């Protein structure tokens, strides 16, 4: 083993560890990989930043923009709402309809966006049909991953795999060449979930069910403002109840029965009754310092906080939220949005103490109380996804034909005119912007720049694997292990390698690492490179074993009230089943040894 191969393997192992531990953001890890490859001289400096101009990377951000246009004009929403209406009230029929809907959407827009778009609708359907939301959200996330395998633009992994083939001068996949295998994969997932998977899913009411209400109730108390209280005459802002005592005022009841709207300048009067959320120790400190009296215990009911314009809603962080890692205090949440956090559900646990200081994580579900008139502002911002069946988005429906036409044009140019998909998708994005279907600011906001930097930063590692002979070395190991059992066993080994390595990292990063190995393995066997590449693409889509395997999984984690083990219990059998199905159909669609 040469020094360059050893260094390349060291970078791969280091990247895998960082991806798995999530100590750093994935795009930061990718940039560290890029720097390491450059500093160690594993590829020429001229090729080091080639990932940023790579046609696959350009296609990725262009597809995000086109997806944004489909969303802003209401095309994606109309497709999802229309198909979901046929779901009925039967659990199995609902699951099948939801999975087919998000699968079709994911074929033409990014799968996290498709999941986020349908998430509030599915939560609303759960409430109307009384089918536990936990029975529907994992199927929603899994189907978005499987549906992405149906077209070239369905997921960045497909685009990347095709780009790697093109760079090696090998025949690539056409736009709909993925579709036949994608249909098989999605159908397998739907049938499995309807027949077996749904029986393995837990029955939970969501992030904050009945038992969790008791936990919240334990931290909500009514306190009275005594005649000697130092709070009399002060506004809520001047009282510093939150800053100094960590007390959150949820409601205020006057002696005459009036309940004034809570504002920063609301003045506290003698005899006022405050409904506050706090820990027992903080409440005791406040009582002693401020002259508050504890009212007789009563059974707290969340619904009692929904009076007049005030309502209680659930929300989760959106896929492109900018406040991950920041606390509610840091973002001045109550002042900015007008809502008060009652609880945060995370990893199956409910947090009710010191909420304003808890750093938020992607996948958190928040129970919020606030004025109904502010829901629209919360929903239209890019930080939160409101889990309520509320129509707050003002779509540009008159621009919908333009958005659809631009997408159809891009597909037509790629298929019939032989235009590179990167150029075709950029043309579609520019048409949407010029026609007003998508504003330029919205176009930039619609791009998941973390994915763009992840792909661009990881591509030099793929080049290093090829240049140093690392890919050839790993392919030789695969051949020595599996070749005695035949080409099909080797294909299964490549599939399993992709399926395992995609669990701790994104499927795009898995594609960069495994496709070079798959191509060299196919070359060593004299087999079809397309068959082996497609095995990697399907294997990399099976991020089913944990919530951190894909952002779509994380997105439904909190709202579904799931635990880590729920994913593995449902996803392990599906992963094995897809392996079997893939080994049957891949050689049929792309013969292992074409004549």
Residue pairs with C-beta under 8 A, 6 or more apart in sequence:
1 473
2 468
2 469
4 42
4 468
4 469
4 470
5 468
5 469
5 470
5 473
7 40
7 42
7 468
8 42
8 461
8 464
8 465
8 468
8 470
9 470
11 33
11 36
11 37
11 40
11 461
11 464
12 461
12 465
12 470
12 513
14 36
15 29
15 32
15 33
15 458
15 461
15 505
15 509
16 501
16 504
16 505
18 24
18 29
18 32
19 26
19 29
19 504
19 505
19 506
19 509
20 504
20 505
22 548
24 32
25 450
26 450
26 454
26 505
26 506
26 509
27 449
27 450
27 451
27 453
27 454
27 457
29 454
29 457
30 453
30 454
30 455
30 456
30 457
30 458
30 509
31 453
31 457
32 457
33 457
33 458
33 460
33 461
34 48
34 49
34 51
34 456
34 457
34 458
34 460
34 461
37 43
37 48
37 460
37 461
37 463
37 464
38 45
38 48
38 460
42 464
42 467
42 468
43 460
43 463
43 464
43 467
47 460
47 463
48 460
49 456
49 460
50 459
50 460
50 463
51 57
51 455
51 456
51 457
51 458
51 459
51 460
52 456
54 163
54 455
54 456
54 459
55 163
55 166
55 420
55 421
55 422
56 156
56 159
56 160
56 162
56 163
56 164
56 422
56 455
56 459
57 452
57 455
57 456
57 459
58 422
58 426
59 153
59 159
59 163
59 421
59 422
59 425
60 156
60 159
60 160
60 451
60 452
60 455
61 447
61 449
61 452
62 422
62 425
62 426
62 428
62 429
63 109
63 110
63 153
63 156
63 159
63 425
64 110
64 446
64 447
64 448
64 451
65 429
65 432
65 433
65 438
65 443
65 446
65 447
66 109
66 153
66 406
66 407
66 410
66 425
66 428
66 429
66 432
67 76
67 108
67 109
67 110
67 113
67 446
68 438
68 442
68 443
68 445
68 446
68 447
69 403
69 406
69 428
69 429
69 432
69 437
69 438
69 443
69 446
70 76
70 108
70 109
70 403
70 404
70 407
71 77
71 109
71 113
71 117
71 446
72 395
72 396
72 399
72 403
72 437
72 438
72 442
73 395
73 396
73 397
73 399
73 400
73 402
73 403
73 437
73 438
74 393
74 395
74 396
74 397
74 400
75 400
75 403
75 404
76 105
76 109
76 113
76 114
76 117
77 117
77 393
77 395
78 400
79 101
79 104
79 105
80 101
80 102
80 105
80 114
80 117
80 118
80 121
81 121
83 97
83 100
83 101
83 104
84 97
84 98
84 101
84 118
84 121
84 122
84 125
86 97
87 93
87 94
87 97
87 98
87 125
88 94
88 97
89 129
89 131
91 131
91 135
91 198
92 194
92 198
94 125
94 129
94 131
94 136
95 135
95 136
95 139
95 190
95 193
95 194
95 198
96 190
96 193
96 194
98 118
98 122
98 125
98 136
98 139
98 140
98 143
99 139
99 140
99 142
99 143
99 186
99 189
99 190
99 193
100 143
100 186
100 190
101 118
102 111
102 114
102 115
102 118
102 140
102 143
102 144
102 147
103 143
103 144
103 146
103 147
103 150
103 186
103 189
103 190
104 147
104 150
105 114
105 117
105 118
105 144
105 147
106 114
106 143
106 144
106 145
106 146
106 147
106 148
106 150
106 154
106 155
107 147
107 148
107 150
107 151
107 154
107 179
107 182
108 151
108 153
108 154
108 407
110 148
110 155
110 156
110 448
111 144
111 145
111 147
111 148
111 154
111 155
111 550
111 552
112 144
112 319
112 448
112 550
112 551
112 552
112 555
113 319
114 144
114 147
115 140
115 141
115 144
115 552
115 555
115 556
116 318
116 319
116 385
116 555
118 140
119 137
119 140
119 316
119 385
119 387
119 555
119 556
119 559
120 385
120 386
120 387
120 388
120 389
120 390
121 389
122 133
122 136
122 137
122 140
123 133
123 206
123 314
123 387
123 388
123 389
123 559
124 388
124 389
125 131
125 136
126 132
126 133
126 135
126 136
126 206
127 133
127 389
132 202
132 203
132 204
132 205
132 206
133 204
133 205
133 206
133 559
133 560
133 561
134 201
134 202
134 203
134 204
134 205
134 206
134 560
134 561
134 562
134 566
135 198
135 201
135 203
137 556
137 559
137 560
137 562
138 197
138 201
138 553
138 556
138 560
138 562
138 566
138 567
138 570
139 193
139 197
139 198
139 201
140 556
141 550
141 552
141 553
141 555
141 556
142 189
142 193
142 544
142 570
142 571
142 574
143 186
143 189
143 190
143 193
144 552
145 155
145 541
145 542
145 543
145 544
145 550
145 552
146 182
146 185
146 186
146 189
146 541
147 154
147 182
147 186
148 154
148 155
148 157
148 158
148 541
149 155
149 158
149 178
149 181
149 182
149 185
149 186
149 537
149 538
149 541
150 178
150 179
150 182
150 183
150 186
151 158
151 175
151 176
151 178
151 179
151 182
152 158
152 159
152 162
152 173
152 174
152 175
152 176
152 177
152 178
152 414
152 421
153 159
153 175
153 421
153 425
154 178
154 182
155 507
155 508
155 541
156 451
156 455
156 507
156 508
157 507
157 508
157 510
157 511
157 537
157 540
157 541
158 173
158 178
158 537
159 421
160 455
160 508
160 511
160 512
160 515
161 173
161 511
161 515
161 533
161 536
161 537
162 172
162 173
162 421
164 462
164 511
164 512
164 515
164 516
164 519
164 533
165 171
165 172
165 173
165 515
165 519
165 529
165 533
166 172
168 519
170 519
170 529
171 529
171 530
173 530
173 533
173 534
174 415
175 411
175 414
175 415
175 421
176 415
178 534
178 537
180 589
181 534
181 538
181 582
181 585
181 586
181 589
184 581
184 585
185 538
185 541
185 578
185 581
185 582
188 577
188 578
188 581
189 574
189 578
192 573
192 574
192 577
193 570
193 574
196 573
197 570
197 573
197 574
200 569
200 570
200 573
201 566
201 570
202 561
202 562
202 563
202 566
204 560
204 561
204 562
205 561
206 314
206 365
206 559
206 560
206 561
207 314
207 316
207 345
207 365
207 367
207 558
207 559
207 560
207 561
208 216
208 314
208 343
208 345
208 350
208 365
208 367
208 561
209 561
212 343
212 345
212 350
213 302
215 343
215 350
215 352
216 277
216 300
216 302
216 342
216 343
216 350
216 352
216 367
217 299
217 300
217 301
218 352
219 277
219 278
219 279
219 352
219 353
220 250
220 275
220 276
220 277
220 300
220 342
221 275
221 276
221 277
221 278
221 283
221 294
221 295
222 273
222 274
222 275
222 276
222 294
222 295
222 298
223 273
223 274
223 276
223 283
223 286
223 287
223 292
223 293
223 294
223 295
224 271
224 272
224 273
224 274
224 292
224 293
224 294
224 295
225 231
225 232
225 268
225 269
225 270
225 271
225 272
225 273
225 274
225 291
225 292
226 270
226 291
226 292
226 293
227 270
228 291
229 268
229 270
229 290
229 291
229 292
230 289
230 290
230 291
231 239
231 241
231 268
231 290
231 291
231 292
232 268
232 269
232 270
233 267
233 268
233 269
234 267
234 268
235 264
235 265
235 266
235 267
235 268
236 249
236 262
236 263
236 264
236 265
236 266
236 268
237 264
237 265
239 268
241 247
241 248
241 249
241 276
241 286
242 248
242 249
242 356
245 278
245 282
245 285
245 286
245 289
245 290
246 278
246 279
246 282
246 354
246 356
246 357
247 276
247 277
247 278
247 282
247 283
247 286
248 276
248 277
248 278
248 340
248 341
248 355
248 356
249 262
249 274
249 275
249 276
249 340
250 275
250 276
250 277
250 305
250 340
250 342
250 369
251 259
251 262
251 274
251 275
251 305
251 307
251 310
252 259
252 260
252 262
252 266
252 268
252 272
252 273
252 274
252 275
253 259
253 272
253 273
253 274
253 275
254 260
254 269
254 271
254 272
254 273
255 271
255 272
255 273
259 307
259 308
260 266
261 309
261 371
264 335
268 274
273 295
274 292
275 305
276 283
277 340
277 342
277 352
277 355
278 286
279 353
279 354
283 294
286 292
287 293
287 294
302 312
302 342
302 367
303 312
305 312
305 369
306 312
306 369
309 371
309 372
309 373
310 369
310 370
310 371
310 372
311 369
311 370
311 371
311 372
311 375
312 342
312 367
312 368
312 369
313 339
313 367
313 368
313 370
313 375
313 386
313 387
313 388
314 365
314 366
314 367
314 368
314 386
314 387
314 388
314 559
315 365
315 366
315 368
315 378
315 384
315 385
315 386
315 387
316 363
316 364
316 365
316 366
316 384
316 385
316 387
316 555
316 558
316 559
317 323
317 324
317 360
317 361
317 362
317 363
317 364
317 383
317 384
317 385
318 382
318 383
318 384
318 385
319 362
319 448
319 551
319 555
320 382
320 445
320 448
321 360
321 362
321 382
321 383
321 384
322 382
322 383
323 330
323 331
323 360
323 383
324 360
324 361
324 362
325 359
325 360
325 361
326 359
326 360
327 356
327 357
327 358
327 359
327 360
328 334
328 341
328 355
328 356
328 357
328 358
328 360
329 356
329 357
331 383
333 339
333 341
333 356
334 340
337 370
337 374
337 377
337 378
337 381
337 384
338 370
338 371
338 374
338 377
339 368
339 369
339 370
339 374
339 378
340 368
340 369
340 370
341 355
341 356
341 366
341 367
341 368
342 352
342 355
342 367
342 368
342 369
343 350
343 351
343 352
343 355
343 366
343 367
344 350
344 351
344 355
344 358
344 360
344 364
344 365
344 366
344 367
345 351
345 364
345 365
345 366
345 367
345 558
345 561
346 361
346 363
346 364
346 365
346 558
347 557
347 563
347 564
348 561
348 562
348 563
348 564
351 358
362 551
362 554
362 555
363 547
363 554
363 555
363 557
363 558
364 558
365 387
365 558
365 559
365 561
366 384
368 378
370 378
375 386
375 388
375 390
375 392
376 392
378 384
378 386
379 385
379 386
379 390
379 392
379 393
380 392
380 393
382 445
385 555
386 392
387 559
396 436
396 437
399 435
399 436
399 437
400 437
402 431
402 432
402 435
402 437
403 432
403 437
403 438
405 431
406 427
406 428
406 429
406 431
406 432
406 435
406 437
407 428
409 424
409 427
409 428
409 431
410 421
410 424
410 425
410 427
410 428
411 424
413 419
413 423
413 424
413 427
414 420
414 421
414 424
429 438
429 443
432 438
432 443
433 439
433 440
433 443
438 446
451 506
451 508
454 506
454 508
454 509
455 508
455 512
458 508
458 509
458 512
458 513
459 512
461 512
461 513
462 512
462 513
462 515
462 516
464 470
465 471
465 474
465 513
465 516
465 517
466 516
471 516
471 517
471 519
471 520
472 520
474 517
474 520
475 517
475 518
475 520
475 521
475 523
475 524
476 524
478 490
478 493
478 494
478 497
478 517
478 521
479 490
479 521
479 524
479 525
481 493
482 489
482 490
482 492
482 493
483 490
483 525
487 525
487 527
487 592
487 593
488 583
488 587
488 592
490 521
490 525
490 527
491 527
491 531
491 532
491 535
491 583
491 586
491 587
491 592
492 535
492 579
492 583
494 514
494 517
494 518
494 521
494 532
494 535
494 536
494 539
495 535
495 536
495 538
495 539
495 579
495 582
495 583
496 539
496 579
497 514
497 517
497 539
498 510
498 511
498 514
498 518
498 535
498 536
498 537
498 538
498 539
498 540
499 539
499 540
499 542
499 575
499 579
501 510
501 513
501 514
501 540
502 510
502 539
502 540
502 541
502 542
502 543
502 549
503 543
503 545
503 546
503 549
504 548
504 549
506 550
507 540
507 541
507 543
507 550
510 536
510 539
510 540
511 536
511 537
511 540
514 536
514 539
514 540
515 533
515 536
518 529
518 532
518 533
518 535
518 536
519 529
519 532
519 533
521 532
522 528
522 529
522 531
522 532
522 533
523 529
526 593
527 592
527 593
528 590
528 591
528 592
528 593
528 594
530 590
531 586
531 587
531 590
531 591
531 592
534 586
534 589
534 590
535 582
535 586
538 578
538 582
538 586
539 579
539 582
542 571
542 574
542 575
542 578
543 549
543 550
543 553
544 553
544 567
544 568
544 570
544 571
544 572
544 574
544 575
545 567
545 568
545 571
545 572
545 575
546 553
546 564
546 567
546 568
547 553
547 554
547 557
547 562
547 564
547 567
548 554
549 567
553 567
556 562
